[in-house]
Amino acid sequence: MSWYLYLILAYLLVLMGFNFYRSFKVKTQDEMMVAGRSLSMQVMVFTLICTWIGSGTFIAGAEYAVKAGWSSLWFPAGAWVGIVAIYFLAEKIRTFGKYTIGDILEVRYGKFARLFGALALIVSFTAIVSYQFRAGGYILNVVSNGAISVETGQAVTAAFVILFTAAAGMMAVAYTDLPNGIIILTASILAAPVMYYLAGGWENSLQVLPPEHFAVFNKDFGARPLLKAGGYFLATMFLLLGVQSMYQKFYSARTPRDARQAVALWVVGTVVVETVVVVIAIFAASYYWEPIKEFEILNRLKNQVVQKETSLTNVQPALQRLIDQEFERGNINSFQKDVIESDLILEQNYSSIEQINDVLNQKTIDPASIVLQAAQTIADRGGFLLIIGVLLLAAAVAVVISTGMNYLLSPTTNIMRDVYQRFINPNASQKSMVIIQKVMIISLGLIAFYIATNLTSVLEMSYFAYTIYGVSITPAVIAALSWKRATRLGGLASIIGGALITIFLKVAGYIWPAIMVPAGDPNGDPWGIPLIYPALCFSILSLIVVSYLTKAPEPQELKELFPKKMN
């Protein structure tokens, strides 16, 4: 077993000790949910970076970069625009000074908007936590050289995330994010040029990778590449604009000025990290292109066997057809085709699913683990590169732990504030609120773990989670903060309608696979149109139309969010 694993476990144990120390200081709801509103600008910067940079970047974003090349930058670019926009709202959010998105929704749209908003957030954030656990499984599998399975690894990750978060809430999250954020930023910046050099630079990547990897809109985006790129852009932008974990950090800031200054530095850190992760993934892909394609081809073969489209006696001809298809599509050249045929056909025997799995685990590289593979490749060179590689592995662990904690704490805060305290027990004591939230953290964490055990794609789950949150919550929240004409019924229609349209179209792909593009693929798009377009259009239009069809808010309803204009 790799000694890298022991370093990572040691790091996690240090964090555990730190968080249990912090747990003794958590006595009140304010300390559990918003760190006693005591975070300095410096702590805010790194905790905001860790709020956004998670396995969605290091696992899903890197996997996307392997598959789509430089056009994968459309995925994170939406968040960059979103951060710039939120800069102008940060002070206002901190001045409002509550706990959850639901506090904003109720002030403008009433208690049912708070309730439905909380439900949409809980669904979305639980999905996000689930793929943090899955990503942790990938990490421990890679650093242990396969000795720890992905399933066991995700169980270990889930245990650490749940314990850390339950121990001290926001006090644990924010102060764990400080060292994690420093490691993430440092490791990413140092590793990118090293991987570029090891992979042979730009000229070699041009020869190894398909031409589509250098296109603005990759043809593998689907039937309508421009729409797909825009869909990824909008999904990340609208998630960022309304993501409650970020609002909770603003509520936790020491002053409104600290909140705004932190956002200005946050945008720089986020752009840098997400860009260099794409750089690392693309050049690592050129370094490992044959084993990556072997994973994709063999995985498709495995699915065909499981679905009884191909029999085990007909495996080799089926494999040859899949390899030929990749060659015809331009995804591999003639030299790469010969290598893959030698690895998968000439040297292997597939008489059972178990043997296919053995080859998948031992001979191929999952694109989702590409940053981890890059870290080991760098570390194996020894010397100073050993330090950089280990730092990158630590960064991967840091993003999973930090993001898992952020997105696990946030929905439990909604359960406590928007459901329990608002509808069940308004007079709950501070002590009981803290205890019950810890129970909710454990419960929701176990649900997320169950989802992780049935997860097939981090990339697809992240896109769905981003979409349902972005279309159901963000339009109503932004309107609440910036548009006085938004009415209660308009906000409620936007929240409910956006969520229902997203869920309906997602489920429709499983019920009526014929409507999906690519044909029959439940992870494709209905009629070739990404989910976010119909869902977002319905959400925004219903907000505007219903608001203009109903009576404008009274001045009294606006004074909490527009105090200066109302005096």
C-alpha positions, 0 to 999 in steps of 0.5 A, a space after each residue: 500500500 502506498 505511503 501517500 495514503 498514510 500521509 493523507 490519513 495523518 492530515 485527516 487526523 490532524 484536522 479531526 483533532 482541531 475540529 474536536 477542539 473547536 467543538 467545545 467552543 460551540 454553545 449557541 445557534 450563532 456559533 453553530 450556523 454562522 461561526 458567531 459572525 466573527 470571520 475575518 476577511 482573510 479567513 473569509 477568502 479561503 473559506 469562500 474558495 473552499 465553498 466553491 472549489 470541490 470535487 466538482 472541480 477536481 473530479 467532475 471538472 477534470 473529467 470533463 476536461 479530459 473528454 472535452 479539452 479546452 472547451 471544458 472551460 465553459 463549465 467554470 466560466 459561469 461561476 466567474 461571472 457569478 462571483 463578479 455579480 455577487 460582489 455588488 450584493 455581498 455587503 447587503 447580504 451581510 447587513 441583512 444578517 440572518 442564517 439561510 436563503 430561506 430568511 431572504 425568501 420569507 421576507 419577500 415571498 412568505 413562509 411557503 416560499 421559505 419551505 419550498 426553497 428549503 426543500 429544493 436546497 436540501 435535495 440539491 445539496 444532498 446530491 452535491 454531498 453524495 458526489 464528494 463522498 464518491 470523489 473521496 472514494 476515488 482518491 483513496 483508491 488511487 493513493 492506495 494503488 487499488 488496495 482500498 476500493 472506491 466503495 470503501 474509500 467513499 465510506 471512509 470519506 463520509 465518516 470523516 466529513 460527517 464527524 467533522 461537520 457534526 463536531 462544530 458546525 460553521 466553526 469547524 467548516 470555516 477554520 478547516 477551510 483556511 489550511 485547506 484553501 492555502 493547500 489547494 491554491 499552492 498545489 494547483 499553481 505549482 503542479 500545472 507547469 510541472 504536468 505541462 513539462 512532463 507531458 511534452 508541452 503544447 506540441 506533443 498534446 496537439 499530436 496526442 489529443 483529438 483535434 476537437 480538444 482544441 475547439 471552442 465548442 467540442 462536438 462531443 457536447 451533443 447534438 447542439 454543442 453551442 447550447 450544451 456549452 451555454 447550459 454548463 455556463 448557466 448552470 454554474 453561474 446560477 448555482 453560484 449566484 444563489 448558493 446558500 453556503 456562500 450566503 452563510 459565509 457572508 452572514 458569518 463575516 465580522 463586518 459587511 466590509 469584510 464580506 465584500 473585500 473577501 469576494 474581490 479576492 475570491 474571484 481571483 483565487 477561483 479563476 486561478 484554481 479552476 483554470 490550472 486544474 483544467 491545464 493539469 487535466 488536459 496535459 495529464 490526459 495527453 500523458 495517459 491517453 491510451 489507458 484513458 480510452 481503454 477505460 472508456 471502451 472497456 466500460 462501454 463493453 461492460 455496460 453492453 454485457 450487463 444489459 445483454 446487448 453483447 454476450 461474453 462469447 462475443 466480447 472480442 468482436 464487440 471490443 473491436 467494433 468499439 475501438 473502430 468507432 473511436 478511430 472513425 470519430 477521430 478520438 484515437 489515431 492509428 498508432 493509439 489504435 494499435 496500442 489499444 488493440 494490443 492491450 485490450 484484445 490480444 493480451 486479455 481474456 474476458 470470460 466473466 464480468 469480474 475479469 472485465 472489472 479486473 482489467 478496468 481496475 488494473 490496466 486502465 485509467 478512469 478520467 474522473 481520477 486524472 488529477 490524482 494520477 497527475 499527482 502521483 506521476 509528479 510525486 514519483 519523480 522524486 526530489 522537489 517534485 515529490 513535495 508538489 505531487 503530495 501537495 496536489 494529493 492533499 489538495 484533492 483531499 482538502 476539496 472533498 472534505 471542505 466542500 462536503 462539510 460546507 454542503 452538509 452543514 448548509 441543508 441542515 441549517 435549513 432544516 433547523 431554521 426553515 422547518 423546525 424553528 419556523 414551523 415546529 418549535 419556534 421557542 427551541 432553546 439554543 442547546 437543543 438547536 445545536 444538538 438536533 442540528 448535529 443529529 440532522 447532520 448525521 442523518 443527512 450525511 447517511 442519506 448522501 452516503 446511500 446516494 453515493 453508493 448508487 452513483 454512476 457519474 460525478 459529472 452528470 450528478 453535479 450538472 443535475 444538482 447545479 441545475 435544479 438549485 440554480 433554476 429554483 432558488 437563484 432567480 427568486 433570491 436575486 429578485 428579492 435582493 434587487 427587484 422591488 416589483 417581485 411579489 409573493 406569488 411570483 417568487 413562489 411560482 418561480 421556485 416551485 416551477 423551476 424545480 418541477 420542470 427540472 425533475 420532470 425532464 430528468 425523470 422523462 429521460 428514464 421513462 421515455 428514453 426515445 426523447 433523449 439525445 444521444 438516443 436512449 442515453 438517460 444522461 443526454 438531453 431531452 430532444 437535444 436541449 439541455 435541462 437548464 434552458 426550459 427550466 430557467 426560462 420557465 422560472 424567470 418568466 413565471 417570476 416576472 409574469 406572475 409578479 406583474 399580474 399580482 399586486 406590488 409589495 407594500 413598502 413595509 414588506 421591502 424595508 428589511 432588504 431595502 432599508 436605505 431607500 425606505 428611510 
